């Protein structure tokens, strides 16, 4: 059973930064892709960013230029550096991993609140 454990959420003022971490229970190279989704209250869960095993990245338009996804291979960890945070970034952020065969895994979520 794959486990994804997120950390790094919290409360921050507009314009601030946070770095989310997602630690996987096995090598991140064993997944086709890993990434981050977010779900705001009353809204659907949407992709924020993902990175494939080959190192290719993809970002939601709302994340481009502000967020950066990266990985620490030896730690089996994927990060999401979030800068210039705005109130509309407030959501629960979920780590996601997809197998090459298509199976999906989710973390438990970490809450990010951007408020003055």
C-alpha positions in Angstrom: 0.0 0.0 0.0 1.4 3.3 -1.0 1.4 6.1 1.5 1.8 9.8 0.7 2.3 12.1 3.7 2.0 15.8 3.2 3.3 18.5 5.5 4.0 22.2 5.4 0.5 23.7 5.2 -0.5 26.5 7.5 -1.7 30.1 7.6 0.1 32.9 5.8 -0.6 36.5 4.9 -1.1 37.5 1.3 2.2 37.8 -0.5 3.8 35.2 1.7 5.3 31.8 0.9 4.9 28.2 2.0 6.6 25.0 1.0 4.6 21.8 1.0 6.3 18.4 1.2 5.0 15.0 0.2 6.9 12.0 1.4 6.2 8.8 -0.5 6.6 5.3 1.0 8.6 4.1 -1.9 10.8 5.5 -4.7 9.2 8.4 -6.5 10.7 7.1 -9.7 8.3 4.1 -9.5 5.4 6.4 -10.3 4.6 7.8 -13.7 3.9 11.2 -12.1 3.5 12.9 -8.8 1.9 16.2 -8.1 -0.3 18.5 -6.1 -4.0 19.1 -6.4 -6.1 21.5 -4.3 -9.7 21.8 -3.3 -11.3 25.0 -2.0 -14.6 24.9 -0.1 -17.5 24.1 -2.4 -15.2 23.5 -5.4 -13.8 20.6 -7.2 -10.3 19.2 -6.8 -8.0 20.7 -9.4 -4.5 20.1 -10.5 -1.9 22.6 -9.3 1.3 21.1 -10.6 2.8 17.7 -11.4 6.2 16.3 -12.3 6.7 13.1 -14.3 9.4 10.5 -13.6 11.2 11.9 -16.6 11.3 15.3 -14.9 8.7 17.0 -17.0 6.5 19.5 -15.2 3.0 20.9 -15.8 1.3 23.8 -14.0 -2.2 25.1 -13.7 -2.4 28.6 -15.2 -3.0 30.0 -11.7 0.2 28.5 -10.5 2.5 29.5 -13.3 5.2 32.0 -12.2 4.4 31.6 -8.5 4.6 27.9 -7.7 7.4 25.5 -8.3 7.3 21.7 -8.1 10.5 19.9 -7.4 11.7 16.6 -5.9 14.4 15.1 -3.7 14.9 11.7 -5.1 16.9 10.3 -2.2 14.2 11.4 0.2 11.3 10.1 -1.9 9.8 13.5 -1.5 8.1 16.0 -3.8 7.8 19.7 -2.9 5.6 22.5 -3.9 7.1 25.9 -3.3 4.4 28.5 -3.3 5.3 32.2 -3.5 3.2 35.4 -3.8 0.3 33.6 -2.1 -3.2 35.1 -2.5 -6.5 34.5 -0.7 -7.7 32.5 -3.7 -5.0 30.0 -3.0 -6.7 29.0 0.2 -7.6 25.3 -0.1 -6.7 21.9 1.1 -3.7 20.7 -0.9 -3.4 17.0 -1.8 -0.4 15.1 -2.9 -1.1 12.7 -5.7 0.8 9.8 -7.3 0.0 7.9 -10.5 1.3 4.5 -11.3 2.5 3.7 -14.8 -0.4 1.3 -14.9 -2.8 4.1 -14.1 -3.6 3.5 -10.4 -3.9 6.7 -8.3 -3.0 7.4 -4.8 -3.8 10.4 -2.6 -2.4 11.9 0.6 -4.6 13.0 3.4 -4.3 16.7 2.5 -2.8 19.7 4.1 -4.6 23.0 4.6 -3.3 26.3 3.3 -5.0 29.5 4.5 -4.1 32.8 3.0 -5.6 35.7 4.9 -4.7 39.0 6.3 
